[in-house]
Amino acid sequence: METDQPLPTAKTYQKINMKLETLPPMPETRHARRWRKPAAVLVVLALAGGGWTVMHARSQPAAAPAPAQADAKAAAKPTVFELAGGDVAAIEEHALSVSLPLSGSLAPLSQATIKAKVSGQVASTTLQEGQAVSAGQVLVQLDPGDLRARVTQQQAALDDAQAKLSLAIKNANNNQALLKQNYISQNAYDSTQNSVEVARAAVKSAEAMVEIARIALGDTVIRAPIAGIVSKRLVQAGEKVAPDMAVYTIVNLSQLTLEAQVPASEIPRIKVGQDVQFKVDGYQQRDFHGKVARINPTTEAGSRAMLVYIAVANEDGALRGGMFAKGSIVTDRSRTAPIVPTAALRTEQGRQVVYQVQNGKIVAQPVQLGLRNDDEGYAEVTSGLDKGAYVIISRLDSIKPGNLVKLPATVAANKSAMLAEKDGSHVDH
Protein backbone atom coordinates (compact mmCIF):
# COMPACT_ATOMS: atom_id res chain seq x y z
CA MET A 1 0.00 0.00 0.00
CA GLU A 2 1.08 3.56 -0.68
CA THR A 3 0.86 6.45 1.86
CA ASP A 4 0.79 10.22 1.43
CA GLN A 5 3.02 10.88 4.46
CA PRO A 6 6.77 11.43 3.84
CA LEU A 7 9.06 8.56 4.60
CA PRO A 8 11.64 8.93 7.45
CA THR A 9 15.11 9.74 6.28
CA ALA A 10 18.51 8.94 7.73
CA LYS A 11 18.65 12.35 9.47
CA THR A 12 15.35 11.55 11.14
CA TYR A 13 16.77 8.34 12.52
CA GLN A 14 19.86 10.34 13.78
CA LYS A 15 17.68 12.89 15.58
CA ILE A 16 15.66 10.14 17.19
CA ASN A 17 18.85 8.54 18.37
CA MET A 18 20.19 11.86 19.74
CA LYS A 19 16.97 12.46 21.63
CA LEU A 20 17.24 9.08 23.15
CA GLU A 21 20.78 9.84 24.26
CA THR A 22 19.85 13.29 25.77
CA LEU A 23 16.92 12.04 27.82
CA PRO A 24 17.52 12.75 31.53
CA PRO A 25 18.82 9.81 33.39
CA MET A 26 16.33 8.01 35.48
CA PRO A 27 17.16 6.40 38.67
CA GLU A 28 18.65 3.17 37.78
CA THR A 29 18.32 0.06 39.50
CA ARG A 30 20.63 -2.75 38.97
CA HIS A 31 17.99 -4.55 36.94
CA ALA A 32 17.18 -1.49 34.80
CA ARG A 33 20.81 -0.81 33.94
CA ARG A 34 21.14 -4.33 32.71
CA TRP A 35 18.24 -4.05 30.13
CA ARG A 36 18.59 -0.40 28.99
CA LYS A 37 21.16 -0.92 26.19
CA PRO A 38 19.51 -4.01 24.62
CA ALA A 39 16.15 -2.18 24.54
CA ALA A 40 17.68 0.84 22.81
CA VAL A 41 19.29 -1.38 20.23
CA LEU A 42 15.94 -3.11 19.52
CA VAL A 43 14.17 0.24 19.06
CA VAL A 44 16.79 1.43 16.57
CA LEU A 45 16.64 -1.85 14.63
CA ALA A 46 12.84 -1.70 14.50
CA LEU A 47 12.86 1.85 13.13
CA ALA A 48 15.53 1.02 10.60
CA GLY A 49 13.67 -2.13 9.47
CA GLY A 50 10.43 -0.20 9.03
CA GLY A 51 12.15 2.45 6.95
CA TRP A 52 13.85 -0.15 4.75
CA THR A 53 10.55 -1.95 4.20
CA VAL A 54 8.81 1.26 3.08
CA MET A 55 11.70 2.21 0.76
CA HIS A 56 11.81 -1.30 -0.76
CA ALA A 57 8.06 -1.30 -1.30
CA ARG A 58 8.33 1.95 -3.32
CA SER A 59 11.21 0.66 -5.43
CA GLN A 60 9.47 -2.70 -6.39
CA PRO A 61 6.91 -2.93 -9.28
CA ALA A 62 3.28 -3.65 -8.62
CA ALA A 63 2.59 -7.14 -7.37
CA ALA A 64 1.29 -9.78 -9.83
CA PRO A 65 -2.42 -10.44 -9.76
CA ALA A 66 -3.65 -13.20 -7.58
CA PRO A 67 -4.01 -16.71 -9.09
CA ALA A 68 -7.78 -16.41 -9.05
CA GLN A 69 -7.58 -13.24 -11.16
CA ALA A 70 -5.23 -14.95 -13.67
CA ASP A 71 -7.58 -17.92 -14.02
CA ALA A 72 -10.49 -15.58 -14.60
CA LYS A 73 -8.64 -13.77 -17.40
CA ALA A 74 -7.59 -17.09 -19.00
CA ALA A 75 -11.17 -18.33 -18.85
CA ALA A 76 -12.40 -15.16 -20.47
CA LYS A 77 -10.09 -15.71 -23.54
CA PRO A 78 -11.49 -18.53 -25.83
CA THR A 79 -9.24 -21.46 -26.80
CA VAL A 80 -8.53 -21.88 -30.53
CA PHE A 81 -7.47 -25.37 -31.65
CA GLU A 82 -5.06 -25.46 -34.59
CA LEU A 83 -5.79 -28.35 -36.93
CA ALA A 84 -3.25 -30.37 -38.89
CA GLY A 85 -3.50 -31.11 -42.59
CA GLY A 86 -4.54 -34.70 -41.93
CA ASP A 87 -7.35 -33.68 -39.59
CA VAL A 88 -9.59 -32.09 -42.22
CA ALA A 89 -10.84 -32.93 -45.72
CA ALA A 90 -12.61 -30.92 -48.39
CA ILE A 91 -15.89 -32.24 -49.76
CA GLU A 92 -15.55 -33.15 -53.44
CA GLU A 93 -18.27 -33.80 -56.00
CA HIS A 94 -18.31 -36.71 -58.44
CA ALA A 95 -20.07 -40.00 -59.14
CA LEU A 96 -19.52 -42.82 -56.65
CA SER A 97 -19.50 -46.47 -57.69
CA VAL A 98 -19.64 -49.79 -55.85
CA SER A 99 -17.65 -52.67 -57.32
CA LEU A 100 -17.34 -56.42 -56.94
CA PRO A 101 -13.84 -57.91 -57.37
CA LEU A 102 -13.33 -60.69 -59.92
CA SER A 103 -10.62 -62.56 -61.77
CA GLY A 104 -10.46 -64.99 -64.64
CA SER A 105 -8.90 -65.92 -67.98
CA LEU A 106 -9.37 -64.36 -71.39
CA ALA A 107 -10.48 -66.50 -74.31
CA PRO A 108 -11.08 -65.56 -77.95
CA LEU A 109 -14.75 -65.14 -78.77
CA SER A 110 -14.23 -66.69 -82.23
CA GLN A 111 -11.79 -69.55 -82.82
CA ALA A 112 -11.84 -72.47 -85.17
CA THR A 113 -10.08 -75.79 -85.55
CA ILE A 114 -10.04 -76.63 -89.26
CA LYS A 115 -10.25 -80.32 -90.15
CA ALA A 116 -9.83 -82.24 -93.38
CA LYS A 117 -13.05 -83.46 -94.98
CA VAL A 118 -11.45 -85.96 -97.32
CA SER A 119 -8.42 -88.17 -97.21
CA GLY A 120 -5.40 -87.34 -99.25
CA GLN A 121 -1.79 -86.35 -99.25
CA VAL A 122 -0.84 -82.79 -98.25
CA ALA A 123 0.58 -81.07 -101.29
CA SER A 124 1.32 -77.73 -99.59
CA THR A 125 0.60 -75.52 -96.58
CA THR A 126 0.61 -71.74 -96.89
CA LEU A 127 0.75 -70.25 -93.35
CA GLN A 128 2.61 -70.74 -90.09
CA GLU A 129 1.78 -69.96 -86.46
CA GLY A 130 1.35 -66.28 -85.65
CA GLN A 131 0.51 -65.22 -89.20
CA ALA A 132 -2.69 -63.36 -89.95
CA VAL A 133 -5.25 -65.00 -92.17
CA SER A 134 -8.37 -63.70 -93.89
CA ALA A 135 -11.64 -65.54 -94.28
CA GLY A 136 -11.55 -67.85 -97.34
CA GLN A 137 -7.76 -67.86 -97.64
CA VAL A 138 -6.20 -71.19 -98.70
CA LEU A 139 -4.48 -73.04 -95.86
CA VAL A 140 -3.83 -76.55 -97.20
CA GLN A 141 -3.79 -78.05 -100.69
CA LEU A 142 -4.28 -81.83 -100.91
CA ASP A 143 -3.28 -83.91 -103.92
CA PRO A 144 -6.49 -83.99 -106.05
CA GLY A 145 -5.51 -86.84 -108.38
CA ASP A 146 -7.64 -89.62 -106.87
CA LEU A 147 -10.68 -87.43 -106.41
CA ARG A 148 -10.46 -86.00 -109.90
CA ALA A 149 -10.51 -89.56 -111.26
CA ARG A 150 -13.52 -90.31 -109.10
CA VAL A 151 -15.35 -87.37 -110.61
CA THR A 152 -14.64 -88.73 -114.07
CA GLN A 153 -15.89 -92.15 -113.02
CA GLN A 154 -19.11 -90.78 -111.57
CA GLN A 155 -19.66 -88.66 -114.67
CA ALA A 156 -19.43 -91.79 -116.82
CA ALA A 157 -21.97 -93.53 -114.62
CA LEU A 158 -24.26 -90.57 -115.10
CA ASP A 159 -23.92 -90.72 -118.87
CA ASP A 160 -24.81 -94.41 -118.81
CA ALA A 161 -27.87 -93.79 -116.69
CA GLN A 162 -29.04 -91.05 -119.02
CA ALA A 163 -28.66 -93.33 -122.05
CA LYS A 164 -30.73 -96.03 -120.37
CA LEU A 165 -33.38 -93.48 -119.54
CA SER A 166 -33.58 -92.38 -123.17
CA LEU A 167 -34.05 -95.99 -124.29
CA ALA A 168 -36.72 -96.64 -121.68
CA ILE A 169 -38.64 -93.56 -122.75
CA LYS A 170 -38.50 -94.63 -126.44
CA ASN A 171 -39.81 -98.11 -125.59
CA ALA A 172 -42.59 -96.64 -123.52
CA ASN A 173 -43.73 -94.46 -126.42
CA ASN A 174 -43.78 -97.41 -128.82
CA ASN A 175 -45.76 -99.56 -126.40
CA GLN A 176 -48.27 -96.81 -125.93
CA ALA A 177 -49.03 -96.85 -129.69
CA LEU A 178 -49.32 -100.65 -129.66
CA LEU A 179 -51.66 -100.47 -126.69
CA LYS A 180 -54.01 -98.18 -128.59
CA GLN A 181 -54.15 -100.76 -131.47
CA ASN A 182 -54.63 -103.55 -128.91
CA TYR A 183 -51.45 -105.29 -129.99
CA ILE A 184 -50.16 -105.49 -126.39
CA SER A 185 -51.87 -105.87 -123.09
CA GLN A 186 -52.16 -103.21 -120.43
CA ASN A 187 -49.75 -105.11 -118.19
CA ALA A 188 -47.06 -105.05 -120.84
CA TYR A 189 -47.43 -101.31 -121.24
CA ASP A 190 -47.29 -100.75 -117.46
CA SER A 191 -44.08 -102.75 -117.24
CA THR A 192 -42.50 -100.55 -119.90
CA GLN A 193 -43.59 -97.39 -118.09
CA ASN A 194 -42.05 -98.69 -114.86
CA SER A 195 -38.75 -99.16 -116.65
CA VAL A 196 -38.79 -95.46 -117.50
CA GLU A 197 -39.24 -94.50 -113.85
CA VAL A 198 -36.38 -96.78 -112.81
CA ALA A 199 -34.11 -95.22 -115.43
CA ARG A 200 -34.99 -91.73 -114.25
CA ALA A 201 -34.11 -92.68 -110.66
CA ALA A 202 -30.78 -94.11 -111.83
CA VAL A 203 -30.01 -90.83 -113.55
CA LYS A 204 -30.76 -88.84 -110.39
CA SER A 205 -28.53 -91.16 -108.34
CA ALA A 206 -25.71 -90.83 -110.85
CA GLU A 207 -26.08 -87.02 -110.79
CA ALA A 208 -25.80 -87.06 -106.98
CA MET A 209 -22.68 -89.19 -107.11
CA VAL A 210 -21.12 -86.80 -109.56
CA GLU A 211 -21.93 -83.88 -107.24
CA ILE A 212 -20.42 -85.72 -104.26
CA ALA A 213 -17.28 -86.44 -106.22
CA ARG A 214 -17.01 -82.80 -107.29
CA ILE A 215 -17.47 -81.61 -103.66
CA ALA A 216 -14.79 -84.04 -102.50
CA LEU A 217 -12.52 -82.71 -105.21
CA GLY A 218 -13.20 -79.18 -104.00
CA ASP A 219 -12.41 -80.25 -100.42
CA THR A 220 -8.84 -80.95 -101.41
CA VAL A 221 -8.42 -77.18 -101.05
CA ILE A 222 -8.80 -76.34 -97.33
CA ARG A 223 -9.70 -72.68 -96.64
CA ALA A 224 -9.93 -70.54 -93.49
CA PRO A 225 -13.54 -70.22 -92.30
CA ILE A 226 -12.84 -67.03 -90.28
CA ALA A 227 -10.33 -64.21 -90.25
CA GLY A 228 -7.79 -64.21 -87.46
CA ILE A 229 -4.34 -65.44 -86.54
CA VAL A 230 -2.96 -68.93 -86.99
CA SER A 231 -2.62 -70.50 -83.56
CA LYS A 232 -1.49 -73.99 -84.61
CA ARG A 233 -0.41 -75.70 -87.82
CA LEU A 234 -0.87 -79.43 -87.36
CA VAL A 235 0.22 -80.87 -90.74
CA GLN A 236 3.19 -80.58 -93.03
CA ALA A 237 3.57 -81.08 -96.74
CA GLY A 238 3.84 -84.74 -97.68
CA GLU A 239 1.78 -86.05 -94.76
CA LYS A 240 -1.34 -88.13 -95.26
CA VAL A 241 -4.56 -86.83 -93.78
CA ALA A 242 -7.84 -88.58 -93.08
CA PRO A 243 -11.35 -87.17 -92.76
CA ASP A 244 -11.90 -85.18 -89.51
CA MET A 245 -8.18 -84.80 -88.95
CA ALA A 246 -7.24 -81.33 -87.60
CA VAL A 247 -4.90 -79.36 -89.82
CA TYR A 248 -5.01 -75.74 -88.50
CA THR A 249 -6.29 -73.72 -85.53
CA ILE A 250 -7.25 -70.06 -86.01
CA VAL A 251 -8.25 -67.52 -83.37
CA ASN A 252 -9.87 -64.13 -83.83
CA LEU A 253 -8.57 -61.66 -81.22
CA SER A 254 -10.77 -58.68 -82.15
CA GLN A 255 -13.28 -59.80 -79.53
CA LEU A 256 -12.37 -61.66 -76.34
CA THR A 257 -14.38 -63.14 -73.51
CA LEU A 258 -13.31 -62.85 -69.88
CA GLU A 259 -14.64 -65.87 -67.99
CA ALA A 260 -14.76 -65.00 -64.29
CA GLN A 261 -16.10 -66.99 -61.36
CA VAL A 262 -18.44 -65.06 -59.05
CA PRO A 263 -19.80 -66.45 -55.74
CA ALA A 264 -23.42 -67.49 -56.07
CA SER A 265 -24.35 -65.16 -53.20
CA GLU A 266 -23.17 -62.16 -55.27
CA ILE A 267 -24.95 -63.13 -58.49
CA PRO A 268 -28.08 -61.02 -57.68
CA ARG A 269 -25.83 -57.93 -57.95
CA ILE A 270 -24.66 -58.88 -61.46
CA LYS A 271 -26.64 -57.63 -64.48
CA VAL A 272 -26.03 -57.90 -68.21
CA GLY A 273 -24.48 -54.67 -69.49
CA GLN A 274 -22.60 -53.70 -66.30
CA ASP A 275 -19.15 -52.17 -66.76
CA VAL A 276 -16.01 -54.15 -65.93
CA GLN A 277 -12.51 -52.79 -65.43
CA PHE A 278 -9.46 -55.04 -65.18
CA LYS A 279 -5.69 -55.33 -65.58
CA VAL A 280 -3.50 -58.07 -67.03
CA ASP A 281 0.12 -59.01 -66.46
CA GLY A 282 2.45 -57.10 -68.71
CA TYR A 283 0.18 -54.04 -68.91
CA GLN A 284 0.23 -52.86 -65.29
CA GLN A 285 -0.16 -49.20 -66.26
CA ARG A 286 -3.14 -49.81 -68.55
CA ASP A 287 -6.79 -50.35 -67.65
CA PHE A 288 -8.93 -52.55 -69.89
CA HIS A 289 -12.70 -52.40 -70.05
CA GLY A 290 -15.57 -54.71 -70.89
CA LYS A 291 -19.25 -55.36 -70.29
CA VAL A 292 -21.12 -58.30 -68.80
CA ALA A 293 -22.51 -60.27 -71.76
CA ARG A 294 -23.84 -63.50 -70.25
CA ILE A 295 -24.30 -65.26 -66.90
CA ASN A 296 -24.10 -69.03 -66.62
CA PRO A 297 -27.32 -70.38 -65.03
CA THR A 298 -25.58 -73.16 -63.07
CA THR A 299 -22.81 -73.22 -60.49
CA GLU A 300 -19.42 -74.77 -61.04
CA ALA A 301 -18.97 -78.15 -59.40
CA GLY A 302 -16.98 -77.95 -56.17
CA SER A 303 -16.73 -74.14 -56.05
CA ARG A 304 -20.38 -73.08 -55.68
CA ALA A 305 -19.57 -70.18 -58.00
CA MET A 306 -21.09 -69.12 -61.31
CA LEU A 307 -19.30 -68.15 -64.48
CA VAL A 308 -19.85 -64.61 -65.74
CA TYR A 309 -18.90 -63.96 -69.36
CA ILE A 310 -17.58 -60.46 -70.07
CA ALA A 311 -17.24 -59.16 -73.64
CA VAL A 312 -13.96 -57.33 -74.21
CA ALA A 313 -13.14 -55.34 -77.35
CA ASN A 314 -9.52 -55.76 -78.48
CA GLU A 315 -9.12 -53.49 -81.47
CA ASP A 316 -5.37 -53.03 -81.09
CA GLY A 317 -4.72 -56.73 -80.42
CA ALA A 318 -2.90 -56.07 -77.15
CA LEU A 319 -4.75 -58.86 -75.34
CA ARG A 320 -4.15 -62.55 -76.01
CA GLY A 321 -6.10 -65.68 -75.31
CA GLY A 322 -5.26 -67.30 -71.98
CA MET A 323 -4.11 -64.10 -70.24
CA PHE A 324 -5.08 -63.83 -66.57
CA ALA A 325 -7.14 -60.76 -65.74
CA LYS A 326 -7.96 -59.23 -62.37
CA GLY A 327 -10.45 -56.40 -61.86
CA SER A 328 -13.95 -55.54 -60.71
CA ILE A 329 -17.56 -55.22 -61.86
CA VAL A 330 -19.32 -51.92 -61.19
CA THR A 331 -22.57 -53.16 -59.62
CA ASP A 332 -23.98 -49.74 -58.70
CA ARG A 333 -23.23 -46.13 -59.57
CA SER A 334 -24.52 -42.87 -58.08
CA ARG A 335 -25.21 -39.57 -59.76
CA THR A 336 -22.67 -36.75 -59.59
CA ALA A 337 -23.03 -35.51 -56.01
CA PRO A 338 -20.93 -34.45 -52.98
CA ILE A 339 -19.09 -37.34 -51.37
CA VAL A 340 -17.80 -37.46 -47.81
CA PRO A 341 -15.04 -39.66 -46.33
CA THR A 342 -16.58 -42.32 -44.11
CA ALA A 343 -13.94 -41.42 -41.49
CA ALA A 344 -15.78 -38.12 -40.99
CA LEU A 345 -19.14 -39.74 -40.19
CA ARG A 346 -20.35 -39.84 -36.60
CA THR A 347 -23.52 -41.09 -34.99
CA GLU A 348 -25.10 -38.72 -32.48
CA GLN A 349 -28.59 -39.14 -31.07
CA GLY A 350 -29.42 -41.75 -33.68
CA ARG A 351 -28.49 -39.63 -36.72
CA GLN A 352 -25.49 -39.28 -39.01
CA VAL A 353 -23.51 -36.07 -38.50
CA VAL A 354 -20.16 -34.64 -39.48
CA TYR A 355 -18.08 -32.03 -37.67
CA GLN A 356 -17.97 -29.20 -40.20
CA VAL A 357 -15.70 -26.15 -39.96
CA GLN A 358 -17.85 -23.06 -40.44
CA ASN A 359 -16.26 -19.63 -39.98
CA GLY A 360 -13.58 -21.06 -37.73
CA LYS A 361 -16.04 -22.94 -35.54
CA ILE A 362 -16.98 -26.62 -35.22
CA VAL A 363 -20.62 -27.36 -36.11
CA ALA A 364 -22.32 -30.76 -35.84
CA GLN A 365 -23.90 -30.93 -39.32
CA PRO A 366 -26.55 -33.64 -39.95
CA VAL A 367 -26.22 -35.38 -43.34
CA GLN A 368 -28.35 -37.71 -45.45
CA LEU A 369 -26.36 -40.46 -47.18
CA GLY A 370 -26.97 -42.39 -50.37
CA LEU A 371 -24.64 -44.93 -51.98
CA ARG A 372 -21.75 -46.03 -49.78
CA ASN A 373 -18.44 -47.61 -50.76
CA ASP A 374 -16.63 -48.85 -47.66
CA ASP A 375 -13.76 -50.28 -49.74
CA GLU A 376 -12.84 -46.81 -51.01
CA GLY A 377 -13.98 -45.08 -47.80
CA TYR A 378 -16.55 -42.68 -49.27
CA ALA A 379 -20.30 -42.15 -49.11
CA GLU A 380 -22.67 -40.15 -51.29
CA VAL A 381 -24.25 -37.11 -49.57
CA THR A 382 -27.83 -36.49 -50.72
CA SER A 383 -28.33 -33.50 -48.41
CA GLY A 384 -26.53 -31.56 -45.68
CA LEU A 385 -23.17 -30.79 -47.35
CA ASP A 386 -22.03 -28.91 -50.42
CA LYS A 387 -18.89 -29.10 -52.49
CA GLY A 388 -15.96 -27.24 -50.89
CA ALA A 389 -17.05 -27.68 -47.26
CA TYR A 390 -14.40 -28.79 -44.75
CA VAL A 391 -15.05 -31.60 -42.28
CA ILE A 392 -13.04 -33.19 -39.48
CA ILE A 393 -11.87 -36.70 -40.39
CA SER A 394 -9.67 -37.41 -37.35
CA ARG A 395 -11.02 -38.60 -34.00
CA LEU A 396 -9.97 -35.64 -31.86
CA ASP A 397 -11.42 -36.13 -28.38
CA SER A 398 -10.59 -32.57 -27.33
CA ILE A 399 -12.65 -30.98 -30.14
CA LYS A 400 -16.39 -30.68 -29.69
CA PRO A 401 -19.13 -28.72 -31.47
CA GLY A 402 -18.79 -25.05 -30.61
CA ASN A 403 -14.97 -25.09 -30.31
CA LEU A 404 -12.98 -22.54 -32.26
CA VAL A 405 -10.47 -24.02 -34.71
CA LYS A 406 -7.88 -22.77 -37.16
CA LEU A 407 -7.40 -24.46 -40.51
CA PRO A 408 -3.86 -25.37 -41.63
CA ALA A 409 -2.15 -22.76 -43.78
CA THR A 410 -2.22 -24.93 -46.93
CA VAL A 411 -5.90 -25.77 -46.48
CA ALA A 412 -6.77 -22.14 -45.84
CA ALA A 413 -4.87 -21.09 -48.98
CA ASN A 414 -6.69 -23.69 -51.06
CA LYS A 415 -10.00 -22.55 -49.67
CA SER A 416 -9.22 -18.92 -50.48
CA ALA A 417 -8.21 -19.83 -54.01
CA MET A 418 -11.37 -21.85 -54.49
CA LEU A 419 -13.55 -19.00 -53.23
CA ALA A 420 -11.73 -16.56 -55.50
CA GLU A 421 -12.24 -18.85 -58.49
CA LYS A 422 -15.90 -19.25 -57.59
CA ASP A 423 -16.38 -15.49 -57.31
CA GLY A 424 -14.57 -14.97 -60.62
CA SER A 425 -16.79 -17.49 -62.36
CA HIS A 426 -19.83 -15.69 -61.02
CA VAL A 427 -18.49 -12.37 -62.32
CA ASP A 428 -17.72 -13.84 -65.74
CA HIS A 429 -21.16 -15.29 -65.88
Steps between C-alpha positions, in 0.01 A plus 500: 500500500608856432478789754493877457723566803875555438729213576758537785847581383840420645514841674170420667642179638809700626282755680298225661819340618634832637178560689527162652854576611407845651207375705560571871630206686251320709583339819649177411467189672731219447236320297419806286863568414533148377210528242535865386757448220335191343164683492653802327661278242165327429323835454762619251485172306120515487502855363767417247314185387176693456672765292670240280170320445326821388789595268511149348125500446527825298788371289326164404244477211137428566431151625370236254129434507377224718464149349123530504520817289735329249265203465209734442685681220605168340142376515377817338731445193360218271725207403571458127606151388741491206427211266754298304475426130396141566219602734276659237375416150323701233172368363534409132228435244496209256324171430555218749502135396486168684699212353531125538850351457551222245771313315516257213656407166453656159389286208440594136133542418552345154744214441495208265676168462504416129479131411542308177178378340660250266803279511802583296861599500595856600642672196574834670428721801501878469514649854686451826417578863457868581416606145180686425244336278188630328173316461509269194879499470656167394672315784565149366504350151451122478600292199179492287598215267287222651196719546522643151495144364199425716317794349571364154375158605178637645445712190523187285246326720271796452534485123411131506194562712383774267538272197293230668235755583480610137453139388233435761308808393514393131369152585222647707386718210495205260302285742249775547424496124471120503266518797265729310486242212452221756818326392629480860329462830471766766741310724769506235463874460514556878821300522658720234391816681654370823830453321496870415455596865786272604727656238412849618588405859833357383577828328425699816723268705782533249463881506528496881812287487656739255419792732651316798814428304527864393454619863768257616727633229432853621579393858857430401542877536462584872410866569477714815139532619570819702751782503754500779845377592638151455534343843613151395608329179454127546609356162797529271538450129527134406294369792188292450178630648172325570149641532445699825872538556594847635734697278489862632372702797404866452400754764338839454630747761280798407249388762591314819299352783607529863367198689488587870366301793266693731364361831138396467407733787618800293322403178187711581725809473617405149302625198561473127655823372688597819845653454814302583850636550805275525877471460719226355862406557733691275273806480505618862461866403202439271135446590286280276123515484213269416132435560313206649361303204367177651454324835520123528178365659674222696777494758839345445545162664699520823525881512135606537581790268348606169679597183445854374595565138632850429534630143828683443582699186862458387540727201875546538565130567682566827315221681560131433305187570584338833615820674403527867294807583418653837251783551150586615139532385324830567175376657359842592575861413371826649431830332754782517464624858710606803684211661629488856776280648346234722764590762316830550164338580379490859183375661342737751151458641417239239593712196800535271698821551835643402708761681511783247727805524285809452659843546768357725254312719406132532136426411330160527342483152235229437533326161287267289699225327439307181733246339789390720831342402681376810787357292592847373386673821243740353125553516263700282342804672142562385450799731680694773836577333614688193814481293793686660391456863765389751435219747701341780617149409720429804365381835605796714355451848583856605294659219126530545226696322534867586882496530699755305751352255759625255548331165854409388671761285493283185132416545413863564690605186318240292169614639578863419601409147184298452282785626682744273449271201134460590452876528681552169278248326196680634634832370577353158156355486 
